[in-house]
């Protein structure tokens, strides 16, 4: 079974978004993913065909999306950023695996699973699964939590 170049561009874009969200939040992968999806869509429409035009579309599409999305997304990345201030102070439930200081884990908040870390300045080394924790801040898409007092 042969996979078309259009399908490869669309899959690459989707994979880049997934890596951005679940593995490596940098904002750059969003722009690159948008460039890949733009290339795939323009191929689907029959506008772009040759590899030369695919690459030109990919690089120009990535640049275009970076210019368009930079300002709206920049507040979501970086220390303390993210527009998630409304969840600070709420409680979350630690996933069954628990949380260990210095390691990324997960908590359940508002029906969704979030990446989380124990507060590095807190005195707690480990929290068992099922325990309630307080959300202290959001750091690049990761909830910084501490045990309830």
MODELLER restraints for C-alpha pairs under 7 A, 6 or more apart:
rsr = mdl.restraints
at = mdl.atoms
rsr.add(forms.Gaussian(group=physical.xy_distance, feature=features.Distance(at['CA:6:A'], at['CA:40:A']), mean=4.64, stdev=0.5))
rsr.add(forms.Gaussian(group=physical.xy_distance, feature=features.Distance(at['CA:6:A'], at['CA:43:A']), mean=5.85, stdev=0.5))
rsr.add(forms.Gaussian(group=physical.xy_distance, feature=features.Distance(at['CA:6:A'], at['CA:44:A']), mean=6.57, stdev=0.5))
rsr.add(forms.Gaussian(group=physical.xy_distance, feature=features.Distance(at['CA:7:A'], at['CA:40:A']), mean=6.78, stdev=0.5))
rsr.add(forms.Gaussian(group=physical.xy_distance, feature=features.Distance(at['CA:9:A'], at['CA:36:A']), mean=5.21, stdev=0.5))
rsr.add(forms.Gaussian(group=physical.xy_distance, feature=features.Distance(at['CA:9:A'], at['CA:37:A']), mean=6.11, stdev=0.5))
rsr.add(forms.Gaussian(group=physical.xy_distance, feature=features.Distance(at['CA:9:A'], at['CA:39:A']), mean=6.58, stdev=0.5))
rsr.add(forms.Gaussian(group=physical.xy_distance, feature=features.Distance(at['CA:9:A'], at['CA:40:A']), mean=5.03, stdev=0.5))
rsr.add(forms.Gaussian(group=physical.xy_distance, feature=features.Distance(at['CA:10:A'], at['CA:36:A']), mean=6.36, stdev=0.5))
rsr.add(forms.Gaussian(group=physical.xy_distance, feature=features.Distance(at['CA:10:A'], at['CA:37:A']), mean=4.99, stdev=0.5))
rsr.add(forms.Gaussian(group=physical.xy_distance, feature=features.Distance(at['CA:10:A'], at['CA:40:A']), mean=5.28, stdev=0.5))
rsr.add(forms.Gaussian(group=physical.xy_distance, feature=features.Distance(at['CA:12:A'], at['CA:33:A']), mean=6.97, stdev=0.5))
rsr.add(forms.Gaussian(group=physical.xy_distance, feature=features.Distance(at['CA:12:A'], at['CA:36:A']), mean=6.49, stdev=0.5))
rsr.add(forms.Gaussian(group=physical.xy_distance, feature=features.Distance(at['CA:13:A'], at['CA:33:A']), mean=3.99, stdev=0.5))
rsr.add(forms.Gaussian(group=physical.xy_distance, feature=features.Distance(at['CA:13:A'], at['CA:34:A']), mean=6.33, stdev=0.5))
rsr.add(forms.Gaussian(group=physical.xy_distance, feature=features.Distance(at['CA:13:A'], at['CA:36:A']), mean=4.94, stdev=0.5))
rsr.add(forms.Gaussian(group=physical.xy_distance, feature=features.Distance(at['CA:13:A'], at['CA:37:A']), mean=5.13, stdev=0.5))
rsr.add(forms.Gaussian(group=physical.xy_distance, feature=features.Distance(at['CA:14:A'], at['CA:33:A']), mean=6.72, stdev=0.5))
rsr.add(forms.Gaussian(group=physical.xy_distance, feature=features.Distance(at['CA:16:A'], at['CA:29:A']), mean=5.77, stdev=0.5))
rsr.add(forms.Gaussian(group=physical.xy_distance, feature=features.Distance(at['CA:16:A'], at['CA:30:A']), mean=6.94, stdev=0.5))
rsr.add(forms.Gaussian(group=physical.xy_distance, feature=features.Distance(at['CA:16:A'], at['CA:33:A']), mean=5.19, stdev=0.5))
rsr.add(forms.Gaussian(group=physical.xy_distance, feature=features.Distance(at['CA:17:A'], at['CA:29:A']), mean=6.63, stdev=0.5))
rsr.add(forms.Gaussian(group=physical.xy_distance, feature=features.Distance(at['CA:17:A'], at['CA:30:A']), mean=5.89, stdev=0.5))
rsr.add(forms.Gaussian(group=physical.xy_distance, feature=features.Distance(at['CA:17:A'], at['CA:33:A']), mean=5.97, stdev=0.5))
rsr.add(forms.Gaussian(group=physical.xy_distance, feature=features.Distance(at['CA:20:A'], at['CA:26:A']), mean=6.63, stdev=0.5))
rsr.add(forms.Gaussian(group=physical.xy_distance, feature=features.Distance(at['CA:20:A'], at['CA:29:A']), mean=5.81, stdev=0.5))
rsr.add(forms.Gaussian(group=physical.xy_distance, feature=features.Distance(at['CA:20:A'], at['CA:30:A']), mean=6.67, stdev=0.5))
rsr.add(forms.Gaussian(group=physical.xy_distance, feature=features.Distance(at['CA:31:A'], at['CA:62:A']), mean=5.26, stdev=0.5))
rsr.add(forms.Gaussian(group=physical.xy_distance, feature=features.Distance(at['CA:31:A'], at['CA:65:A']), mean=5.56, stdev=0.5))
rsr.add(forms.Gaussian(group=physical.xy_distance, feature=features.Distance(at['CA:31:A'], at['CA:66:A']), mean=5.33, stdev=0.5))
rsr.add(forms.Gaussian(group=physical.xy_distance, feature=features.Distance(at['CA:32:A'], at['CA:62:A']), mean=5.17, stdev=0.5))
rsr.add(forms.Gaussian(group=physical.xy_distance, feature=features.Distance(at['CA:34:A'], at['CA:62:A']), mean=6.34, stdev=0.5))
rsr.add(forms.Gaussian(group=physical.xy_distance, feature=features.Distance(at['CA:34:A'], at['CA:65:A']), mean=6.57, stdev=0.5))
rsr.add(forms.Gaussian(group=physical.xy_distance, feature=features.Distance(at['CA:35:A'], at['CA:58:A']), mean=4.90, stdev=0.5))
rsr.add(forms.Gaussian(group=physical.xy_distance, feature=features.Distance(at['CA:35:A'], at['CA:59:A']), mean=6.75, stdev=0.5))
rsr.add(forms.Gaussian(group=physical.xy_distance, feature=features.Distance(at['CA:35:A'], at['CA:61:A']), mean=4.39, stdev=0.5))
rsr.add(forms.Gaussian(group=physical.xy_distance, feature=features.Distance(at['CA:35:A'], at['CA:62:A']), mean=4.10, stdev=0.5))
rsr.add(forms.Gaussian(group=physical.xy_distance, feature=features.Distance(at['CA:36:A'], at['CA:58:A']), mean=5.67, stdev=0.5))
rsr.add(forms.Gaussian(group=physical.xy_distance, feature=features.Distance(at['CA:38:A'], at['CA:61:A']), mean=6.43, stdev=0.5))
rsr.add(forms.Gaussian(group=physical.xy_distance, feature=features.Distance(at['CA:39:A'], at['CA:54:A']), mean=6.19, stdev=0.5))
rsr.add(forms.Gaussian(group=physical.xy_distance, feature=features.Distance(at['CA:39:A'], at['CA:57:A']), mean=5.77, stdev=0.5))
rsr.add(forms.Gaussian(group=physical.xy_distance, feature=features.Distance(at['CA:39:A'], at['CA:58:A']), mean=5.57, stdev=0.5))
rsr.add(forms.Gaussian(group=physical.xy_distance, feature=features.Distance(at['CA:42:A'], at['CA:48:A']), mean=5.66, stdev=0.5))
rsr.add(forms.Gaussian(group=physical.xy_distance, feature=features.Distance(at['CA:43:A'], at['CA:49:A']), mean=6.05, stdev=0.5))
rsr.add(forms.Gaussian(group=physical.xy_distance, feature=features.Distance(at['CA:48:A'], at['CA:54:A']), mean=6.24, stdev=0.5))
rsr.add(forms.Gaussian(group=physical.xy_distance, feature=features.Distance(at['CA:75:A'], at['CA:81:A']), mean=5.53, stdev=0.5))
rsr.add(forms.Gaussian(group=physical.xy_distance, feature=features.Distance(at['CA:75:A'], at['CA:82:A']), mean=5.60, stdev=0.5))
rsr.add(forms.Gaussian(group=physical.xy_distance, feature=features.Distance(at['CA:75:A'], at['CA:83:A']), mean=6.97, stdev=0.5))
rsr.add(forms.Gaussian(group=physical.xy_distance, feature=features.Distance(at['CA:76:A'], at['CA:82:A']), mean=3.45, stdev=0.5))
rsr.add(forms.Gaussian(group=physical.xy_distance, feature=features.Distance(at['CA:76:A'], at['CA:83:A']), mean=6.21, stdev=0.5))
rsr.add(forms.Gaussian(group=physical.xy_distance, feature=features.Distance(at['CA:77:A'], at['CA:140:A']), mean=5.33, stdev=0.5))
rsr.add(forms.Gaussian(group=physical.xy_distance, feature=features.Distance(at['CA:78:A'], at['CA:140:A']), mean=5.55, stdev=0.5))
rsr.add(forms.Gaussian(group=physical.xy_distance, feature=features.Distance(at['CA:79:A'], at['CA:139:A']), mean=5.43, stdev=0.5))
rsr.add(forms.Gaussian(group=physical.xy_distance, feature=features.Distance(at['CA:79:A'], at['CA:140:A']), mean=6.29, stdev=0.5))
rsr.add(forms.Gaussian(group=physical.xy_distance, feature=features.Distance(at['CA:80:A'], at['CA:137:A']), mean=6.79, stdev=0.5))
rsr.add(forms.Gaussian(group=physical.xy_distance, feature=features.Distance(at['CA:80:A'], at['CA:138:A']), mean=5.65, stdev=0.5))
rsr.add(forms.Gaussian(group=physical.xy_distance, feature=features.Distance(at['CA:80:A'], at['CA:139:A']), mean=4.91, stdev=0.5))
rsr.add(forms.Gaussian(group=physical.xy_distance, feature=features.Distance(at['CA:80:A'], at['CA:140:A']), mean=6.91, stdev=0.5))
rsr.add(forms.Gaussian(group=physical.xy_distance, feature=features.Distance(at['CA:81:A'], at['CA:139:A']), mean=6.68, stdev=0.5))
rsr.add(forms.Gaussian(group=physical.xy_distance, feature=features.Distance(at['CA:81:A'], at['CA:140:A']), mean=6.65, stdev=0.5))
rsr.add(forms.Gaussian(group=physical.xy_distance, feature=features.Distance(at['CA:82:A'], at['CA:140:A']), mean=6.87, stdev=0.5))
rsr.add(forms.Gaussian(group=physical.xy_distance, feature=features.Distance(at['CA:84:A'], at['CA:138:A']), mean=6.70, stdev=0.5))
rsr.add(forms.Gaussian(group=physical.xy_distance, feature=features.Distance(at['CA:88:A'], at['CA:135:A']), mean=5.17, stdev=0.5))
rsr.add(forms.Gaussian(group=physical.xy_distance, feature=features.Distance(at['CA:88:A'], at['CA:136:A']), mean=5.46, stdev=0.5))
rsr.add(forms.Gaussian(group=physical.xy_distance, feature=features.Distance(at['CA:88:A'], at['CA:137:A']), mean=5.51, stdev=0.5))
rsr.add(forms.Gaussian(group=physical.xy_distance, feature=features.Distance(at['CA:89:A'], at['CA:134:A']), mean=5.96, stdev=0.5))
rsr.add(forms.Gaussian(group=physical.xy_distance, feature=features.Distance(at['CA:89:A'], at['CA:135:A']), mean=5.24, stdev=0.5))
rsr.add(forms.Gaussian(group=physical.xy_distance, feature=features.Distance(at['CA:89:A'], at['CA:136:A']), mean=5.99, stdev=0.5))
rsr.add(forms.Gaussian(group=physical.xy_distance, feature=features.Distance(at['CA:90:A'], at['CA:134:A']), mean=5.83, stdev=0.5))
rsr.add(forms.Gaussian(group=physical.xy_distance, feature=features.Distance(at['CA:90:A'], at['CA:135:A']), mean=5.63, stdev=0.5))
rsr.add(forms.Gaussian(group=physical.xy_distance, feature=features.Distance(at['CA:91:A'], at['CA:132:A']), mean=6.31, stdev=0.5))
rsr.add(forms.Gaussian(group=physical.xy_distance, feature=features.Distance(at['CA:91:A'], at['CA:133:A']), mean=5.40, stdev=0.5))
rsr.add(forms.Gaussian(group=physical.xy_distance, feature=features.Distance(at['CA:91:A'], at['CA:134:A']), mean=4.52, stdev=0.5))
rsr.add(forms.Gaussian(group=physical.xy_distance, feature=features.Distance(at['CA:91:A'], at['CA:135:A']), mean=5.99, stdev=0.5))
rsr.add(forms.Gaussian(group=physical.xy_distance, feature=features.Distance(at['CA:92:A'], at['CA:107:A']), mean=6.06, stdev=0.5))
rsr.add(forms.Gaussian(group=physical.xy_distance, feature=features.Distance(at['CA:92:A'], at['CA:108:A']), mean=5.52, stdev=0.5))
rsr.add(forms.Gaussian(group=physical.xy_distance, feature=features.Distance(at['CA:92:A'], at['CA:109:A']), mean=4.82, stdev=0.5))
rsr.add(forms.Gaussian(group=physical.xy_distance, feature=features.Distance(at['CA:92:A'], at['CA:132:A']), mean=5.60, stdev=0.5))
rsr.add(forms.Gaussian(group=physical.xy_distance, feature=features.Distance(at['CA:92:A'], at['CA:133:A']), mean=5.36, stdev=0.5))
rsr.add(forms.Gaussian(group=physical.xy_distance, feature=features.Distance(at['CA:92:A'], at['CA:134:A']), mean=6.40, stdev=0.5))
rsr.add(forms.Gaussian(group=physical.xy_distance, feature=features.Distance(at['CA:93:A'], at['CA:107:A']), mean=5.34, stdev=0.5))
rsr.add(forms.Gaussian(group=physical.xy_distance, feature=features.Distance(at['CA:93:A'], at['CA:108:A']), mean=5.06, stdev=0.5))
rsr.add(forms.Gaussian(group=physical.xy_distance, feature=features.Distance(at['CA:93:A'], at['CA:109:A']), mean=6.69, stdev=0.5))
rsr.add(forms.Gaussian(group=physical.xy_distance, feature=features.Distance(at['CA:93:A'], at['CA:130:A']), mean=5.66, stdev=0.5))
rsr.add(forms.Gaussian(group=physical.xy_distance, feature=features.Distance(at['CA:93:A'], at['CA:131:A']), mean=5.68, stdev=0.5))
rsr.add(forms.Gaussian(group=physical.xy_distance, feature=features.Distance(at['CA:93:A'], at['CA:132:A']), mean=4.66, stdev=0.5))
rsr.add(forms.Gaussian(group=physical.xy_distance, feature=features.Distance(at['CA:93:A'], at['CA:133:A']), mean=6.27, stdev=0.5))
rsr.add(forms.Gaussian(group=physical.xy_distance, feature=features.Distance(at['CA:94:A'], at['CA:106:A']), mean=6.36, stdev=0.5))
rsr.add(forms.Gaussian(group=physical.xy_distance, feature=features.Distance(at['CA:94:A'], at['CA:107:A']), mean=4.35, stdev=0.5))
rsr.add(forms.Gaussian(group=physical.xy_distance, feature=features.Distance(at['CA:94:A'], at['CA:108:A']), mean=6.37, stdev=0.5))
rsr.add(forms.Gaussian(group=physical.xy_distance, feature=features.Distance(at['CA:94:A'], at['CA:129:A']), mean=5.00, stdev=0.5))
rsr.add(forms.Gaussian(group=physical.xy_distance, feature=features.Distance(at['CA:94:A'], at['CA:130:A']), mean=5.07, stdev=0.5))
rsr.add(forms.Gaussian(group=physical.xy_distance, feature=features.Distance(at['CA:94:A'], at['CA:131:A']), mean=5.47, stdev=0.5))
rsr.add(forms.Gaussian(group=physical.xy_distance, feature=features.Distance(at['CA:94:A'], at['CA:132:A']), mean=6.33, stdev=0.5))
rsr.add(forms.Gaussian(group=physical.xy_distance, feature=features.Distance(at['CA:95:A'], at['CA:106:A']), mean=5.50, stdev=0.5))
rsr.add(forms.Gaussian(group=physical.xy_distance, feature=features.Distance(at['CA:95:A'], at['CA:107:A']), mean=5.10, stdev=0.5))
rsr.add(forms.Gaussian(group=physical.xy_distance, feature=features.Distance(at['CA:95:A'], at['CA:108:A']), mean=6.64, stdev=0.5))
rsr.add(forms.Gaussian(group=physical.xy_distance, feature=features.Distance(at['CA:95:A'], at['CA:129:A']), mean=5.08, stdev=0.5))
rsr.add(forms.Gaussian(group=physical.xy_distance, feature=features.Distance(at['CA:95:A'], at['CA:130:A']), mean=6.10, stdev=0.5))
rsr.add(forms.Gaussian(group=physical.xy_distance, feature=features.Distance(at['CA:96:A'], at['CA:129:A']), mean=4.01, stdev=0.5))
rsr.add(forms.Gaussian(group=physical.xy_distance, feature=features.Distance(at['CA:96:A'], at['CA:130:A']), mean=6.03, stdev=0.5))
rsr.add(forms.Gaussian(group=physical.xy_distance, feature=features.Distance(at['CA:97:A'], at['CA:129:A']), mean=5.54, stdev=0.5))
rsr.add(forms.Gaussian(group=physical.xy_distance, feature=features.Distance(at['CA:98:A'], at['CA:105:A']), mean=6.99, stdev=0.5))
rsr.add(forms.Gaussian(group=physical.xy_distance, feature=features.Distance(at['CA:98:A'], at['CA:127:A']), mean=5.63, stdev=0.5))
rsr.add(forms.Gaussian(group=physical.xy_distance, feature=features.Distance(at['CA:98:A'], at['CA:128:A']), mean=4.47, stdev=0.5))
rsr.add(forms.Gaussian(group=physical.xy_distance, feature=features.Distance(at['CA:98:A'], at['CA:129:A']), mean=4.08, stdev=0.5))
rsr.add(forms.Gaussian(group=physical.xy_distance, feature=features.Distance(at['CA:99:A'], at['CA:105:A']), mean=5.46, stdev=0.5))
rsr.add(forms.Gaussian(group=physical.xy_distance, feature=features.Distance(at['CA:99:A'], at['CA:117:A']), mean=6.97, stdev=0.5))
rsr.add(forms.Gaussian(group=physical.xy_distance, feature=features.Distance(at['CA:99:A'], at['CA:118:A']), mean=6.76, stdev=0.5))
rsr.add(forms.Gaussian(group=physical.xy_distance, feature=features.Distance(at['CA:99:A'], at['CA:126:A']), mean=5.59, stdev=0.5))
rsr.add(forms.Gaussian(group=physical.xy_distance, feature=features.Distance(at['CA:99:A'], at['CA:127:A']), mean=5.16, stdev=0.5))
rsr.add(forms.Gaussian(group=physical.xy_distance, feature=features.Distance(at['CA:99:A'], at['CA:128:A']), mean=6.55, stdev=0.5))
rsr.add(forms.Gaussian(group=physical.xy_distance, feature=features.Distance(at['CA:100:A'], at['CA:118:A']), mean=6.76, stdev=0.5))
rsr.add(forms.Gaussian(group=physical.xy_distance, feature=features.Distance(at['CA:100:A'], at['CA:125:A']), mean=5.82, stdev=0.5))
rsr.add(forms.Gaussian(group=physical.xy_distance, feature=features.Distance(at['CA:100:A'], at['CA:126:A']), mean=4.43, stdev=0.5))
rsr.add(forms.Gaussian(group=physical.xy_distance, feature=features.Distance(at['CA:100:A'], at['CA:127:A']), mean=6.57, stdev=0.5))
rsr.add(forms.Gaussian(group=physical.xy_distance, feature=features.Distance(at['CA:101:A'], at['CA:117:A']), mean=6.95, stdev=0.5))
rsr.add(forms.Gaussian(group=physical.xy_distance, feature=features.Distance(at['CA:101:A'], at['CA:118:A']), mean=5.35, stdev=0.5))
rsr.add(forms.Gaussian(group=physical.xy_distance, feature=features.Distance(at['CA:101:A'], at['CA:120:A']), mean=6.71, stdev=0.5))
rsr.add(forms.Gaussian(group=physical.xy_distance, feature=features.Distance(at['CA:101:A'], at['CA:125:A']), mean=4.94, stdev=0.5))
rsr.add(forms.Gaussian(group=physical.xy_distance, feature=features.Distance(at['CA:101:A'], at['CA:126:A']), mean=6.07, stdev=0.5))
rsr.add(forms.Gaussian(group=physical.xy_distance, feature=features.Distance(at['CA:102:A'], at['CA:120:A']), mean=6.99, stdev=0.5))
rsr.add(forms.Gaussian(group=physical.xy_distance, feature=features.Distance(at['CA:103:A'], at['CA:117:A']), mean=6.36, stdev=0.5))
rsr.add(forms.Gaussian(group=physical.xy_distance, feature=features.Distance(at['CA:104:A'], at['CA:115:A']), mean=6.66, stdev=0.5))
rsr.add(forms.Gaussian(group=physical.xy_distance, feature=features.Distance(at['CA:104:A'], at['CA:116:A']), mean=5.74, stdev=0.5))
rsr.add(forms.Gaussian(group=physical.xy_distance, feature=features.Distance(at['CA:104:A'], at['CA:117:A']), mean=5.07, stdev=0.5))
rsr.add(forms.Gaussian(group=physical.xy_distance, feature=features.Distance(at['CA:105:A'], at['CA:115:A']), mean=5.79, stdev=0.5))
rsr.add(forms.Gaussian(group=physical.xy_distance, feature=features.Distance(at['CA:105:A'], at['CA:116:A']), mean=5.17, stdev=0.5))
rsr.add(forms.Gaussian(group=physical.xy_distance, feature=features.Distance(at['CA:105:A'], at['CA:117:A']), mean=6.06, stdev=0.5))
rsr.add(forms.Gaussian(group=physical.xy_distance, feature=features.Distance(at['CA:106:A'], at['CA:113:A']), mean=6.41, stdev=0.5))
rsr.add(forms.Gaussian(group=physical.xy_distance, feature=features.Distance(at['CA:106:A'], at['CA:114:A']), mean=5.46, stdev=0.5))
rsr.add(forms.Gaussian(group=physical.xy_distance, feature=features.Distance(at['CA:106:A'], at['CA:115:A']), mean=4.58, stdev=0.5))
rsr.add(forms.Gaussian(group=physical.xy_distance, feature=features.Distance(at['CA:106:A'], at['CA:116:A']), mean=5.03, stdev=0.5))
rsr.add(forms.Gaussian(group=physical.xy_distance, feature=features.Distance(at['CA:107:A'], at['CA:113:A']), mean=5.66, stdev=0.5))
rsr.add(forms.Gaussian(group=physical.xy_distance, feature=features.Distance(at['CA:107:A'], at['CA:114:A']), mean=5.39, stdev=0.5))
rsr.add(forms.Gaussian(group=physical.xy_distance, feature=features.Distance(at['CA:107:A'], at['CA:115:A']), mean=6.55, stdev=0.5))
rsr.add(forms.Gaussian(group=physical.xy_distance, feature=features.Distance(at['CA:107:A'], at['CA:116:A']), mean=6.20, stdev=0.5))
rsr.add(forms.Gaussian(group=physical.xy_distance, feature=features.Distance(at['CA:108:A'], at['CA:114:A']), mean=6.18, stdev=0.5))
rsr.add(forms.Gaussian(group=physical.xy_distance, feature=features.Distance(at['CA:115:A'], at['CA:142:A']), mean=5.08, stdev=0.5))
rsr.add(forms.Gaussian(group=physical.xy_distance, feature=features.Distance(at['CA:115:A'], at['CA:143:A']), mean=6.25, stdev=0.5))
rsr.add(forms.Gaussian(group=physical.xy_distance, feature=features.Distance(at['CA:116:A'], at['CA:142:A']), mean=5.07, stdev=0.5))
rsr.add(forms.Gaussian(group=physical.xy_distance, feature=features.Distance(at['CA:116:A'], at['CA:143:A']), mean=4.46, stdev=0.5))
rsr.add(forms.Gaussian(group=physical.xy_distance, feature=features.Distance(at['CA:116:A'], at['CA:144:A']), mean=5.77, stdev=0.5))
rsr.add(forms.Gaussian(group=physical.xy_distance, feature=features.Distance(at['CA:116:A'], at['CA:145:A']), mean=6.87, stdev=0.5))
rsr.add(forms.Gaussian(group=physical.xy_distance, feature=features.Distance(at['CA:117:A'], at['CA:142:A']), mean=6.96, stdev=0.5))
rsr.add(forms.Gaussian(group=physical.xy_distance, feature=features.Distance(at['CA:117:A'], at['CA:143:A']), mean=6.31, stdev=0.5))
rsr.add(forms.Gaussian(group=physical.xy_distance, feature=features.Distance(at['CA:117:A'], at['CA:144:A']), mean=5.09, stdev=0.5))
rsr.add(forms.Gaussian(group=physical.xy_distance, feature=features.Distance(at['CA:117:A'], at['CA:145:A']), mean=6.21, stdev=0.5))
rsr.add(forms.Gaussian(group=physical.xy_distance, feature=features.Distance(at['CA:118:A'], at['CA:144:A']), mean=5.74, stdev=0.5))
rsr.add(forms.Gaussian(group=physical.xy_distance, feature=features.Distance(at['CA:118:A'], at['CA:145:A']), mean=5.07, stdev=0.5))
rsr.add(forms.Gaussian(group=physical.xy_distance, feature=features.Distance(at['CA:118:A'], at['CA:146:A']), mean=5.85, stdev=0.5))
rsr.add(forms.Gaussian(group=physical.xy_distance, feature=features.Distance(at['CA:119:A'], at['CA:144:A']), mean=5.51, stdev=0.5))
rsr.add(forms.Gaussian(group=physical.xy_distance, feature=features.Distance(at['CA:119:A'], at['CA:145:A']), mean=5.51, stdev=0.5))
rsr.add(forms.Gaussian(group=physical.xy_distance, feature=features.Distance(at['CA:119:A'], at['CA:146:A']), mean=5.71, stdev=0.5))
rsr.add(forms.Gaussian(group=physical.xy_distance, feature=features.Distance(at['CA:132:A'], at['CA:147:A']), mean=6.68, stdev=0.5))
rsr.add(forms.Gaussian(group=physical.xy_distance, feature=features.Distance(at['CA:132:A'], at['CA:148:A']), mean=6.50, stdev=0.5))
rsr.add(forms.Gaussian(group=physical.xy_distance, feature=features.Distance(at['CA:133:A'], at['CA:145:A']), mean=6.04, stdev=0.5))
rsr.add(forms.Gaussian(group=physical.xy_distance, feature=features.Distance(at['CA:133:A'], at['CA:146:A']), mean=5.44, stdev=0.5))
rsr.add(forms.Gaussian(group=physical.xy_distance, feature=features.Distance(at['CA:133:A'], at['CA:147:A']), mean=4.45, stdev=0.5))
rsr.add(forms.Gaussian(group=physical.xy_distance, feature=features.Distance(at['CA:133:A'], at['CA:148:A']), mean=5.23, stdev=0.5))
rsr.add(forms.Gaussian(group=physical.xy_distance, feature=features.Distance(at['CA:134:A'], at['CA:145:A']), mean=5.43, stdev=0.5))
rsr.add(forms.Gaussian(group=physical.xy_distance, feature=features.Distance(at['CA:134:A'], at['CA:146:A']), mean=5.36, stdev=0.5))
rsr.add(forms.Gaussian(group=physical.xy_distance, feature=features.Distance(at['CA:134:A'], at['CA:147:A']), mean=6.03, stdev=0.5))
rsr.add(forms.Gaussian(group=physical.xy_distance, feature=features.Distance(at['CA:134:A'], at['CA:148:A']), mean=5.72, stdev=0.5))
rsr.add(forms.Gaussian(group=physical.xy_distance, feature=features.Distance(at['CA:135:A'], at['CA:143:A']), mean=6.43, stdev=0.5))
rsr.add(forms.Gaussian(group=physical.xy_distance, feature=features.Distance(at['CA:135:A'], at['CA:144:A']), mean=6.00, stdev=0.5))
rsr.add(forms.Gaussian(group=physical.xy_distance, feature=features.Distance(at['CA:135:A'], at['CA:145:A']), mean=4.55, stdev=0.5))
rsr.add(forms.Gaussian(group=physical.xy_distance, feature=features.Distance(at['CA:135:A'], at['CA:146:A']), mean=6.75, stdev=0.5))
rsr.add(forms.Gaussian(group=physical.xy_distance, feature=features.Distance(at['CA:136:A'], at['CA:144:A']), mean=5.58, stdev=0.5))
rsr.add(forms.Gaussian(group=physical.xy_distance, feature=features.Distance(at['CA:136:A'], at['CA:145:A']), mean=5.35, stdev=0.5))
rsr.add(forms.Gaussian(group=physical.xy_distance, feature=features.Distance(at['CA:136:A'], at['CA:146:A']), mean=6.95, stdev=0.5))
rsr.add(forms.Gaussian(group=physical.xy_distance, feature=features.Distance(at['CA:137:A'], at['CA:143:A']), mean=6.08, stdev=0.5))
rsr.add(forms.Gaussian(group=physical.xy_distance, feature=features.Distance(at['CA:137:A'], at['CA:144:A']), mean=5.31, stdev=0.5))
rsr.add(forms.Gaussian(group=physical.xy_distance, feature=features.Distance(at['CA:138:A'], at['CA:144:A']), mean=5.88, stdev=0.5))
